[in-house]
Amino acid sequence: MPDPAPPPSPTPACRLIRATDSYAGRQGLTYLHGVSAQSVGARGLCLHLLTIPPGGRAKAHLHAAHETAIYVLAGEGVMFWGDRLEHEMTSRAGDIVYIPAGVPHLPLNRGSEPVVAVIARTDPNEQESVVLRPDLDALVP
């Protein structure tokens, strides 16, 4: 876990985070701690490292009030998205994925290698605007 956020001061401080500890997200995936309101007192962004193991998948969800950008470092992931998860997108190492606020999505890994990605969100809180959509989970085989 990163060092606790320092108390507010008139001079902002740069922080180093060693991404060694993880947390389980409501989406059903595990994230390495990164930049967030909880870790360093961030006020406008959240940045984490995600690994989806072979055969792994998230729960259908959306982020109610913030956008997400994903940079795929390794592997090949599939994401179903849309009101009924009717769209399918495959992303590979080097690809960048954008998810608008409020769009239901469900990422998964059908491959034999882990998918590793850097995830940035415009909400500094790690899990505050995650809305699970269990009504959509069964739509993705």
VMD Tcl script that draws the C-alpha trace (Angstrom):
set ca {
  {0.00 0.00 0.00}
  {1.31 3.49 -0.73}
  {2.34 5.71 2.14}
  {-0.66 7.50 3.65}
  {-1.49 10.82 2.02}
  {0.34 13.67 3.71}
  {-1.71 16.29 5.52}
  {-2.78 19.23 3.35}
  {-0.10 21.84 3.02}
  {0.22 25.11 1.14}
  {2.87 23.51 -1.08}
  {1.75 20.36 -2.97}
  {4.18 17.44 -2.75}
  {5.16 14.95 -5.43}
  {4.71 11.32 -4.36}
  {6.25 7.99 -5.34}
  {4.03 4.92 -5.29}
  {5.51 1.45 -5.39}
  {2.79 -0.64 -7.02}
  {3.21 -3.71 -4.86}
  {-0.11 -3.96 -3.03}
  {-3.41 -4.75 -4.66}
  {-7.10 -4.36 -3.95}
  {-10.18 -6.17 -5.23}
  {-12.46 -3.90 -7.22}
  {-16.25 -4.22 -7.16}
  {-15.99 -5.20 -10.83}
  {-14.46 -8.54 -9.83}
  {-10.88 -7.74 -10.90}
  {-7.74 -7.06 -8.89}
  {-5.85 -3.77 -9.29}
  {-2.42 -2.68 -8.13}
  {-2.63 0.47 -6.02}
  {-1.70 3.59 -7.93}
  {-2.64 7.24 -7.91}
  {-5.99 7.99 -6.26}
  {-7.63 10.15 -3.66}
  {-7.05 7.34 -1.18}
  {-3.35 6.82 -1.92}
  {-1.99 10.33 -2.47}
  {-4.90 12.73 -2.12}
  {-5.44 13.10 -5.89}
  {-8.33 15.42 -6.74}
  {-8.93 14.83 -10.43}
  {-7.59 11.48 -11.57}
  {-7.09 7.84 -10.71}
  {-4.39 5.64 -12.29}
  {-3.95 1.91 -11.64}
  {-2.39 -1.18 -13.16}
  {-4.73 -4.05 -13.97}
  {-3.93 -7.65 -14.86}
  {-6.70 -9.91 -16.17}
  {-5.53 -13.53 -15.95}
  {-6.28 -16.02 -18.74}
  {-9.99 -16.84 -18.55}
  {-10.64 -13.89 -16.22}
  {-13.53 -11.50 -16.62}
  {-15.09 -8.57 -14.85}
  {-18.69 -8.16 -13.80}
  {-20.80 -5.99 -16.09}
  {-20.57 -2.42 -14.81}
  {-20.37 1.24 -15.68}
  {-18.71 4.29 -14.21}
  {-21.56 6.69 -13.57}
  {-19.74 9.98 -13.49}
  {-16.33 9.59 -15.08}
  {-14.45 8.66 -18.22}
  {-11.86 5.90 -18.47}
  {-8.79 5.56 -20.68}
  {-6.92 2.26 -20.92}
  {-3.49 1.57 -22.38}
  {-2.91 -2.13 -23.04}
  {0.65 -3.11 -22.17}
  {0.47 -6.86 -22.87}
  {-1.94 -9.53 -24.02}
  {-5.22 -9.37 -25.90}
  {-8.46 -8.40 -24.18}
  {-12.07 -8.36 -25.26}
  {-14.59 -5.83 -24.05}
  {-18.33 -6.02 -24.56}
  {-20.04 -2.66 -24.27}
  {-23.33 -0.87 -24.90}
  {-26.76 -0.76 -23.28}
  {-27.12 -4.54 -23.75}
  {-23.38 -5.28 -24.19}
  {-24.15 -5.69 -27.86}
  {-20.80 -4.37 -29.13}
  {-17.52 -6.29 -28.98}
  {-14.04 -4.73 -29.09}
  {-10.68 -6.53 -29.10}
  {-7.63 -4.62 -27.88}
  {-4.00 -5.68 -28.01}
  {-0.67 -4.47 -26.61}
  {-0.13 -0.88 -27.76}
  {-3.85 -0.08 -28.14}
  {-5.65 2.68 -26.27}
  {-9.32 2.27 -25.30}
  {-11.70 5.07 -24.32}
  {-14.86 4.42 -22.28}
  {-17.29 7.34 -21.87}
  {-19.03 7.90 -18.54}
  {-22.20 5.86 -18.10}
  {-21.47 3.20 -20.75}
  {-21.99 -0.39 -19.53}
  {-19.02 -2.66 -20.28}
  {-17.55 -6.04 -19.41}
  {-13.87 -6.81 -20.13}
  {-12.51 -10.34 -20.29}
  {-9.49 -12.36 -21.32}
  {-10.10 -15.28 -23.70}
  {-6.38 -15.79 -24.31}
  {-3.69 -17.92 -22.71}
  {-1.56 -14.95 -21.57}
  {-2.42 -12.28 -18.99}
  {-3.78 -8.95 -20.18}
  {-1.92 -6.10 -18.50}
  {-3.21 -2.53 -18.77}
  {-2.79 0.92 -17.29}
  {-6.17 2.38 -16.39}
  {-6.79 6.12 -15.91}
  {-10.09 7.59 -14.75}
  {-11.29 11.13 -14.23}
  {-12.69 10.23 -10.78}
  {-9.90 10.27 -8.20}
  {-11.69 7.75 -5.97}
  {-10.79 4.12 -6.55}
  {-14.35 2.75 -6.63}
  {-16.81 5.58 -5.94}
  {-18.77 5.69 -9.17}
  {-18.67 1.98 -10.09}
  {-22.22 0.78 -10.71}
  {-22.59 -2.99 -11.08}
  {-25.04 -4.22 -13.73}
  {-25.78 -7.87 -12.78}
  {-28.74 -7.79 -15.19}
  {-26.19 -7.77 -18.06}
  {-23.71 -10.43 -16.83}
  {-25.47 -13.37 -18.51}
  {-25.46 -11.62 -21.90}
  {-21.75 -12.41 -22.36}
  {-20.91 -16.12 -22.66}
}
mol new
graphics top color blue
foreach p $ca { graphics top sphere $p radius 0.5 }
foreach p [lrange $ca 0 end-1] q [lrange $ca 1 end] { graphics top cylinder $p $q radius 0.2 }
display resetview
